[in-house]
Amino acid sequence: MTGDDGLAAFGRWARQHAIPIDTDAPDDYDGDLAALGKVVDDARIVGIGESQHHVAEFNRFRARVFRHLATRHGFTTFVFECGTIEARCALDYVLGRHDDRDAACLSIDATFGMWREIQRLLDWMRDYNSRVPDDRKVRFYGMDGSQGWSSTANTVSFTYRYLLSVDQEAAEEVESSLLPLARTIALDNCSDVDRDRVRALVMGLDRLVANLEVEAIHYCELSGREEYDWALRSAIIARRIGSLLSSVHADPDQALRTWWNLRDAGMAEIVLWILRREGRRARMVIGAHNIHLQKQFAYETAFPQSTMGQHLNRVLPEQSMVMMSGTSDQSIKPNDPAREGSFQAGLARAGLPAFVLDLRSPGDTEASSWLDLERPDRSNMIYQPLKVSAAWDAVFFARSVRLDRLRLPSSADRTAIELSQETLRKFAGTYDVDGIIGETVVLRIWMEGGNLMTDGADSDGELFPMHTSRLFAMSQEAFFWNEWPMELVFTWNRSAVVDGLGIRHPKGGILYQGRRRS
C-alpha cells in the first residue's frame, strides 16, 4: 500500500466514524456531544488538548465538553495549564467564596485568563455552583508550577502567609532567611548566583516542607485541613522549583532539558494531588497544550521531551484516562494549511468542518496501519514526528481556527496616546526575540498609513500576533495591540536609537527580550 493509498483509506474511515461537532452551537445545546459518552466511557481523566494556545475553537470546545460532562456524566473538576497556587483565586471565585471576577481571571496566569472563552467557562462554573447542592459543585484548578517553574517567590510567599496564621516563629524564620533568597534567585539568573546562596535556598525549601509535615496535626487543628493542604502543596512546588534551579546552576547547558522534564513530571504530580483532594468520585477534564497531554515523547526540541501524559499513563490504571488531541488543518498564522502527509492533512480528508474521532481500535486494517506509522504532527508552527495511535486516544479536529477574543479585566485596561510620525518611525525594524523554549522568533515593525504595524508570521503565536496588526502607544516606549494581551516595551542605546524590546505582561514584568537587527 502506498502512502497515498493509506491516506485515502484513513480519510474514508475517518469520514465514516467521525462525530460531527457544531462549533457555532448555542451554549444551551449539547446534542452534538451526546456521542462523546462512548469515547469517555468510565475514564476519570479526560485530557482535551490544543495544537496552539489562544484559539477560540479549542477553548470553546473544551468548555462545552466540560459543561456537558459535568451536567450529564457527573464530572466534578476542570484542570487547566496555569499556576496551581495562583489559580486558587479562580477556584474560590467559582465556589462563591469571593466576588472579584477580575482577580479570578488574572489568577489564570500566562494571560490565559484574558480570553473570552476561558472567562465564559469561569462564569458558567460559578453560576452552576450557585444552583446545585455542595456535593455537586464543580471546581477549577491549575496544574502548572508557579511562575512557569522559574521562581519560588510566589510559592514561598503563599506558605509564609499561611505560617503567619499558625506559627509566628516559623513564619519569622521564613521571612528572614528564605524569602530574600526566593525573591532574588530565579531561572534566568541562577547560573550567575553564588553556589552557597543557591544551596541555602534549596536547604531552606527542604526545611520548609519538613516543618509542615512534622507539624501537620498541630497545624491542621489550628487552620483546618483545607488551608494546610494548600500550604503544603505550595511548599512542595517550591521545593521542586528549587531542585530545578540547583540542577540548572550545576549544569547550565542542560537548562532547557532540565526545565522541561521537571515541569511535566511536576504537572503530573499535581494532577494526582488534585485527584486525591477531590476524592474517589472525582472526574476531571484537563485543558493543556497537546505537547503536555500526548502519551509519547515530544520532539519540539533537540532532545526527547517527556510529557505529563506519559507520566500519568505510567501510574494510572488502564482505561482510567482518555487523551484527546485538539488540532486543525490551519493555524492562527494566515494562509497556513497543514503539511502534506501530516496527521492534520489526513484528518482533513474526512471532509467535515469539525468532528471528534475515536482513534482506538479502528478495525479498518488500512486506517490502522496509517495511524501506526510515525508521521508529522503540527505543534504550534513546527511538526514533530509522532506515532498517533500510541500518543492519542481521540482527536478533536476543526478545519479552520481563529484567535479567541481578548477581554482584559478592567484593572488591566490600556489607553492609547498619540505620538508624532517622527517618533513612531524610530521603532520600525526587525526584532529577534528569545522565545518560550529557547528558540528565536521574529517580529517585524513598519510604518503604514501613519500607523505602526507589526507582523509576527515568523513566530509560534505565543508572544505576539502572527497576523498583520496595528500597534498603539501607551507611553513614549510602551505599546499594545487591541486583540493581544502582551505589550511591547522598547529600549534605547546611548545614541538614542531603539536597539531592542521587551515582551511585557499587562500587569507588569518583562518576560522575554528581543534585539533589533542592525
Order of alpha helices (4+ residues) and beta strands (2+ residues): alpha-beta-alpha-beta-alpha-beta-alpha-alpha-alpha-beta-alpha-alpha-alpha-alpha-alpha-alpha-alpha-beta-alpha-alpha-beta-alpha-beta-alpha-beta-beta-alpha-beta-alpha-beta-beta-beta-beta-beta-beta-beta-beta
